[in-house]
């Protein structure tokens, strides 16, 4: 573990110094739960440092960022990095709200008091016709009587715990955090300072409807029910998980993969809850973010490196991505929490889907990449020799090393741009890491309106380590296709024993 940042300062120079020290120390994996604004790679100090790590045969795993659900916000989009988005899981720390009309809604809370006289009138500062302002900020309760009441809060700034502090200081006895359509179905088990339930957008609308239409003084009771497993749907994409595409990487699908990143229980440096200075207690807390998902993938990469000691960083990433799950635990498409799970997640939300560590340990085939191919890729982005040399930390002439378009990089996912009036052909190289004698049938779930022809098909492998090239030809089926449309499909290879899948995205020019 390398401490490059403090609460007072965190410069790129410090982070780069830590990465360079890790390279010197001969680490196998870099897990970096940090990020910054998208930049051209030659202006991104961390991208340059991590490319050096990859060329030193170190696996690099980084967070996608927490700027979702808005598009084009993904961080750490370089193709030599495994970029990790955040998913939910099926555990809930339950907090139940019973409204005065008898309706019950389920929420979450990391603070589960044993004793709470949790009945009170409801107040909603800042709501239409109410005094105060929305957000439960420090100044939200002007001209409102909060004392002894349960306060409804929608978040506009700050942190949920801070909202609770403001409510408690104003005399409130409880808080109900209401998701908006942006937060959708993602709820958090924060370490609140007073009895709290955090409810999703669907449940929040029930509470607001009751508050608005109640013929008497609206009231509620909050009760706490411990941990529940088996919540559905699971997994889903957390609303905050940053979405692609990366505007500088040439269209390569990012994030690459999802890992558990919502309400992750872990050790904590100070005692959580309402009274940090009180009696000794458990020093564990819940935290959410793609920074929580990243270490999960780094740990999985460590297991794969231990089992397959001769695998390259690209091979490990390929095994993780091609075995990712596109369906949830009930066999349905993984949903996006944004706007109350009204649609399945897209590739630029979830990459290859939810990580499956067991399947990743035996993928059958891999897409491998020589680290020097990334230098050709940088030339293919149109960088000049000076810019590429900055990235490589040595003199490079693109005319000598050659260039490689992002579409042709041997990446485990496929993303192309297509003019409907023309055909486009790209290639991929598959390396056998399964059985010595194995045949794979190839199937394509074609993007809507796009014809994809793969050759050869099927493909036969006769020894471990054997490489086989395939070509994919893309063309329009003649349907109306609009400029800017992003169409999704899947390339699937199945031997009966091994199954792998590459998300296939086509953007219409």
HELIX and SHEET records of a PDB file:
HELIX    1   1 UNK A   12  UNK A   25  1                                  14    
HELIX    2   2 UNK A   41  UNK A   43  5                                   3    
HELIX    3   3 UNK A   45  UNK A   55  1                                  11    
HELIX    4   4 UNK A  160  UNK A  169  1                                  10    
HELIX    5   5 UNK A  201  UNK A  213  1                                  13    
HELIX    6   6 UNK A  290  UNK A  307  1                                  18    
HELIX    7   7 UNK A  313  UNK A  322  1                                  10    
HELIX    8   8 UNK A  338  UNK A  341  1                                   4    
HELIX    9   9 UNK A  347  UNK A  350  1                                   4    
HELIX   10  10 UNK A  357  UNK A  360  1                                   4    
HELIX   11  11 UNK A  371  UNK A  380  1                                  10    
HELIX   12  12 UNK A  385  UNK A  392  1                                   8    
HELIX   13  13 UNK A  398  UNK A  401  1                                   4    
SHEET    1   A 4 UNK A  29  UNK A  32  0                                        
SHEET    2   A 4 UNK A  59  UNK A  63  1                                        
SHEET    3   A 4 UNK A  82  UNK A  87  1                                        
SHEET    4   A 4 UNK A 257  UNK A 260  1                                        
SHEET    1   B 7 UNK A 104  UNK A 108  0                                        
SHEET    2   B 7 UNK A  92  UNK A  99 -1                                        
SHEET    3   B 7 UNK A 219  UNK A 228 -1                                        
SHEET    4   B 7 UNK A 119  UNK A 123 -1                                        
SHEET    5   B 7 UNK A 150  UNK A 153  1                                        
SHEET    6   B 7 UNK A 174  UNK A 178  1                                        
SHEET    7   B 7 UNK A 196  UNK A 199  1                                        
SHEET    1   C 2 UNK A 236  UNK A 237  0                                        
SHEET    2   C 2 UNK A 335  UNK A 336  1                                        
SHEET    1   D 2 UNK A 264  UNK A 267  0                                        
SHEET    2   D 2 UNK A 284  UNK A 287 -1                                        
SHEET    1   E 4 UNK A 365  UNK A 366  0                                        
SHEET    2   E 4 UNK A 424  UNK A 432 -1                                        
SHEET    3   E 4 UNK A 467  UNK A 476 -1                                        
SHEET    4   E 4 UNK A 450  UNK A 455 -1                                        
SHEET    1   F 5 UNK A 414  UNK A 418  0                                        
SHEET    2   F 5 UNK A 499  UNK A 508  1                                        
SHEET    3   F 5 UNK A 486  UNK A 494 -1                                        
SHEET    4   F 5 UNK A 438  UNK A 445 -1                                        
SHEET    5   F 5 UNK A 459  UNK A 461 -1                                        
END                                                                             
